[in-house]
Amino acid sequence: MPSRRQIREAVIQFLYCADLEGGADPAALREPFWNFVTESDRKALQLATFRTVHHLAHGRDGRLVEFIDRSTNACASLSAWPQAEHLKIDLERLAMLESNWSTALARLERLPKDDDDAAVADSFSEALAAFFKTDREVAATRQRFLHGMEDFPSLRGSLEAVAASIRRLQRISDRLRMVEEPEKFPEQTDLAKLRDSKAEISALRERADQTVDAVLSLKEKIDASLAGVVDNFAPERINPVDRAILRLGTYEIQHTDIPKKAVINEAIELAKRFGTTDSGRFVNGVLDKVAKQLSEN
């Protein structure tokens, strides 16, 4: 049977992927997500990968329109700063690459996906690889612009709007890395061991889905609890991986019989594996306060 660790890691992975503001309904991700993480057949895996990508791209058009509008204003501001010419060049290049991203996705959507012909499958595989390559190039250019901004603090006010749009687009790419490189996510190795047993995969999905449904149904209450222990709490200000771990941990502390110390320790381990270098300490501090607040009440 799947371990508690495997179940919790699957829950965190789903919550992370599904938590995109302006994105599709999380319920729509469920089938492609599970097909993606459990499929081993090449053709079926490619199709599941595409469907997951398609879901994550939902709502991107609105973000792109916002970025293009703001980038035009930002370029006008940068024109008055010859020493920041490289930022303007990066921003103009980024606008072109964002358009290329949309074109690469549109090509994927047009290609046949269920054909048994090997040449068709190879063509789709090449288009999928080209899409991910474009996404990596776009992501690198976004980061170069955002890092370059730090050298011009006096321009921060006029560039912050376009920077916010860039970060919103980057959140999609962050999740696409998980889709492109699943081997870098620890639970994928564990899932490979379960794929031969339909009963085990079914049990993993059932337990994970139950937990996901519970967390999502209580998300507003959970966020209210987090707001009570985190100064100036706003979900969008918290690293999305940390946010998923905190929501799961808060749910388990408040709504299950799992010992609070065990919940916190397991959350710290998840944060160390999936988050940043500071995630473990941050998650520990927040969930400890959540547990103490519950005890006091």
C-alpha positions as CSV (number, residue, x, y, z in Angstrom):
1,M,0.0,0.0,0.0
2,P,1.2,3.6,-0.6
3,S,2.9,5.2,2.3
4,R,1.7,8.3,4.1
5,R,4.7,10.1,2.7
6,Q,3.8,9.2,-0.9
7,I,0.2,10.3,-0.3
8,R,1.3,13.7,1.2
9,E,3.8,14.3,-1.6
10,A,1.2,13.6,-4.2
11,V,-1.2,16.1,-2.4
12,I,1.5,18.8,-2.3
13,Q,2.3,18.3,-6.0
14,F,-1.4,18.6,-7.0
15,L,-2.0,21.6,-4.7
16,Y,1.0,23.3,-6.2
17,C,0.0,22.7,-9.8
18,A,-3.6,23.6,-9.2
19,D,-3.0,26.9,-7.3
20,L,-2.7,29.4,-10.1
21,E,-4.8,32.6,-9.7
22,G,-7.0,33.0,-12.8
23,G,-6.3,29.4,-13.8
24,A,-8.7,26.6,-14.6
25,D,-10.9,24.8,-12.0
26,P,-8.6,22.5,-10.0
27,A,-11.1,19.7,-10.6
28,A,-10.2,19.9,-14.3
29,L,-6.6,19.1,-13.5
30,R,-7.4,15.8,-11.7
31,E,-7.5,13.4,-14.6
32,P,-4.5,14.8,-16.6
33,F,-2.5,15.1,-13.3
34,W,-3.0,11.4,-12.3
35,N,-2.5,10.2,-15.9
36,F,0.7,12.2,-16.0
37,V,2.2,10.9,-12.7
38,T,1.2,7.3,-13.1
39,E,1.5,6.6,-16.8
40,S,4.4,4.6,-18.2
41,D,3.4,4.0,-21.9
42,R,5.2,6.6,-24.1
43,K,2.2,7.6,-26.2
44,A,-0.2,7.8,-23.2
45,L,2.4,9.7,-21.2
46,Q,2.9,12.3,-23.9
47,L,-0.9,12.8,-24.2
48,A,-1.1,13.1,-20.4
49,T,1.8,15.6,-20.4
50,F,0.1,17.7,-23.1
51,R,-3.2,17.7,-21.2
52,T,-1.4,18.9,-18.0
53,V,0.3,21.6,-20.0
54,H,-3.0,22.7,-21.6
55,H,-4.5,22.9,-18.1
56,L,-1.6,25.0,-16.7
57,A,-1.8,27.4,-19.6
58,H,-5.4,28.2,-18.9
59,G,-5.8,31.9,-18.3
60,R,-2.3,32.7,-19.7
61,D,-3.8,34.8,-22.6
62,G,-5.1,37.4,-20.1
63,R,-1.7,37.5,-18.3
64,L,0.0,38.0,-21.7
65,V,-2.2,40.9,-22.7
66,E,-1.5,42.6,-19.4
67,F,2.2,42.0,-19.9
68,I,2.3,43.4,-23.4
69,D,0.4,46.5,-22.3
70,R,2.7,47.1,-19.4
71,S,5.9,46.4,-21.3
72,T,5.0,49.1,-23.8
73,N,4.8,51.6,-21.0
74,A,8.0,50.2,-19.4
75,C,9.9,50.5,-22.7
76,A,8.9,54.1,-23.0
77,S,10.3,54.8,-19.5
78,L,13.5,52.9,-20.2
79,S,14.1,55.0,-23.4
80,A,14.9,57.9,-21.1
81,W,17.7,55.9,-19.4
82,P,20.6,55.1,-21.9
83,Q,22.4,53.2,-19.2
84,A,19.5,50.8,-18.9
85,E,19.4,50.1,-22.6
86,H,20.1,46.4,-22.0
87,L,16.9,46.2,-19.9
88,K,14.8,47.6,-22.8
89,I,16.4,45.1,-25.2
90,D,15.6,42.2,-22.8
91,L,12.0,43.4,-22.4
92,E,11.5,43.7,-26.2
93,R,13.1,40.3,-26.7
94,L,10.8,38.9,-23.9
95,A,7.7,40.2,-25.7
96,M,8.8,38.3,-28.8
97,L,9.6,35.1,-26.9
98,E,6.2,35.2,-25.1
99,S,4.6,35.3,-28.5
100,N,6.8,32.4,-29.6
101,W,5.5,30.5,-26.5
102,S,1.9,31.0,-27.6
103,T,2.8,29.8,-31.1
104,A,4.5,26.7,-29.8
105,L,1.5,25.8,-27.7
106,A,-0.9,26.4,-30.6
107,R,1.2,24.1,-32.7
108,L,0.9,21.4,-30.0
109,E,-2.8,21.8,-29.9
110,R,-3.2,21.4,-33.7
111,L,-1.2,18.2,-34.0
112,P,-3.0,14.8,-33.9
113,K,-2.4,13.1,-30.6
114,D,-4.2,9.8,-30.7
115,D,-2.8,8.5,-34.0
116,D,-1.0,5.1,-33.9
117,D,1.3,6.1,-36.7
118,A,4.9,6.2,-35.4
119,A,5.7,9.3,-37.6
120,V,2.8,11.2,-36.1
121,A,3.9,10.2,-32.6
122,D,7.4,11.4,-33.3
123,S,6.2,14.7,-34.7
124,F,4.1,15.3,-31.6
125,S,7.1,14.4,-29.4
126,E,9.3,16.9,-31.2
127,A,6.7,19.6,-30.9
128,L,6.4,18.9,-27.2
129,A,10.2,19.1,-26.8
130,A,10.3,22.4,-28.8
131,F,7.6,23.8,-26.6
132,F,9.5,23.1,-23.4
133,K,12.7,24.5,-25.0
134,T,10.8,27.7,-25.8
135,D,9.5,27.9,-22.2
136,R,13.0,27.5,-20.7
137,E,14.3,30.3,-23.0
138,V,11.4,32.6,-22.0
139,A,11.9,31.8,-18.3
140,A,15.7,32.6,-18.6
141,T,14.9,36.0,-20.2
142,R,12.3,36.8,-17.6
143,Q,14.9,36.1,-14.8
144,R,17.6,38.2,-16.6
145,F,15.2,41.2,-16.8
146,L,14.1,40.9,-13.2
147,H,17.7,40.5,-11.9
148,G,18.8,43.4,-14.1
149,M,16.1,45.6,-12.5
150,E,17.9,45.3,-9.2
151,D,20.8,47.5,-10.6
152,F,18.4,50.4,-11.1
153,P,16.5,51.0,-7.8
154,S,15.4,54.5,-9.1
155,L,13.5,52.8,-11.9
156,R,11.7,50.3,-9.6
157,G,8.5,52.4,-9.4
158,S,8.1,52.6,-13.2
159,L,9.0,49.0,-13.8
160,E,7.2,47.2,-10.9
161,A,4.0,46.8,-12.9
162,V,5.6,45.0,-15.8
163,A,7.7,43.0,-13.3
164,A,4.5,41.8,-11.6
165,S,3.2,40.7,-14.9
166,I,6.4,38.8,-15.7
167,R,6.2,37.0,-12.3
168,R,2.6,36.0,-13.0
169,L,3.7,34.5,-16.3
170,Q,6.7,32.8,-14.7
171,R,4.4,31.0,-12.2
172,I,3.1,28.9,-15.1
173,S,6.7,28.1,-16.2
174,D,7.6,27.1,-12.7
175,R,4.9,24.4,-12.8
176,L,5.9,23.3,-16.3
177,R,9.3,22.4,-15.0
178,M,7.7,19.7,-12.9
179,V,5.9,18.4,-16.0
180,E,9.0,18.5,-18.2
181,E,11.4,17.0,-15.6
182,P,9.3,14.7,-13.3
183,E,12.4,12.7,-12.4
184,K,13.6,15.7,-10.3
185,F,10.6,15.2,-8.0
186,P,11.3,12.5,-5.4
187,E,7.9,10.9,-5.4
188,Q,8.2,10.1,-9.1
189,T,10.8,7.4,-8.2
190,D,8.4,6.0,-5.7
191,L,5.5,6.0,-8.1
192,A,7.5,4.1,-10.6
193,K,7.6,1.2,-8.1
194,L,3.8,1.4,-7.8
195,R,2.9,1.5,-11.5
196,D,2.8,-2.3,-11.8
197,S,0.1,-2.5,-9.2
198,K,-3.2,-1.0,-10.3
199,A,-4.5,-1.6,-6.7
200,E,-1.7,0.4,-5.2
201,I,-2.0,3.3,-7.6
202,S,-5.8,3.3,-7.1
203,A,-5.3,3.4,-3.3
204,L,-2.8,6.3,-3.6
205,R,-5.1,8.3,-5.8
206,E,-8.1,7.7,-3.6
207,R,-6.3,8.8,-0.4
208,A,-4.6,11.8,-2.1
209,D,-7.9,13.0,-3.7
210,Q,-9.7,12.8,-0.4
211,T,-7.1,14.9,1.2
212,V,-7.0,17.4,-1.7
213,D,-10.8,17.7,-1.6
214,A,-10.7,18.4,2.1
215,V,-8.0,21.0,1.9
216,L,-9.7,22.8,-1.0
217,S,-13.1,22.8,0.7
218,L,-11.6,24.5,3.8
219,K,-9.1,26.7,2.0
220,E,-10.7,30.0,3.1
221,K,-10.8,28.9,6.7
222,I,-7.2,27.6,6.5
223,D,-6.0,30.9,5.0
224,A,-7.8,32.8,7.7
225,S,-5.9,30.7,10.3
226,L,-2.6,31.4,8.6
227,A,-3.4,35.1,8.5
228,G,-3.7,34.9,12.3
229,V,-0.1,33.8,12.7
230,V,1.7,35.3,9.7
231,D,2.3,39.1,9.7
232,N,0.7,40.8,6.7
233,F,-0.4,37.5,5.4
234,A,-1.4,37.3,1.7
235,P,-1.3,33.9,-0.1
236,E,0.3,35.4,-3.2
237,R,3.3,36.6,-1.2
238,I,4.2,33.2,0.0
239,N,6.3,30.8,-2.1
240,P,3.7,28.5,-3.8
241,V,5.4,25.3,-2.6
242,D,5.5,26.6,1.0
243,R,1.8,27.7,0.6
244,A,0.7,24.2,-0.4
245,I,2.6,22.7,2.5
246,L,1.2,25.2,5.0
247,R,-2.3,24.6,3.8
248,L,-1.9,20.8,4.1
249,G,-0.2,21.1,7.5
250,T,-2.8,23.5,8.9
251,Y,-5.6,21.2,7.7
252,E,-4.0,18.2,9.4
253,I,-3.4,20.1,12.6
254,Q,-6.9,21.4,12.8
255,H,-9.1,18.7,11.2
256,T,-7.4,15.3,11.8
257,D,-6.2,13.2,14.7
258,I,-2.6,13.0,13.5
259,P,-0.3,14.2,16.3
260,K,0.6,17.8,15.8
261,K,4.3,17.2,16.3
262,A,4.2,14.5,13.6
263,V,2.4,16.9,11.2
264,I,5.0,19.7,11.7
265,N,8.0,17.3,11.4
266,E,6.6,15.8,8.2
267,A,5.8,19.3,6.8
268,I,9.4,20.4,7.5
269,E,10.7,17.4,5.6
270,L,8.4,18.3,2.6
271,A,9.6,21.9,2.7
272,K,13.3,20.8,2.7
273,R,12.7,18.5,-0.3
274,F,10.4,20.7,-2.4
275,G,11.0,24.3,-1.2
276,T,13.8,26.7,-0.8
277,T,16.7,26.7,1.6
278,D,14.6,28.8,4.1
279,S,11.4,26.8,3.6
280,G,11.9,24.3,6.4
281,R,12.5,27.0,9.1
282,F,9.6,29.1,7.8
283,V,7.1,26.2,7.7
284,N,8.2,25.1,11.2
285,G,7.6,28.5,12.7
286,V,4.2,29.0,11.1
287,L,2.8,25.6,11.8
288,D,4.1,25.7,15.4
289,K,2.0,28.9,15.9
290,V,-1.0,27.3,14.3
291,A,-0.7,24.4,16.7
292,K,-0.3,26.6,19.7
293,Q,-3.2,28.8,18.7
294,L,-5.4,25.7,18.4
295,S,-4.3,24.5,21.9
296,E,-5.1,27.9,23.4
297,N,-8.6,27.9,22.0
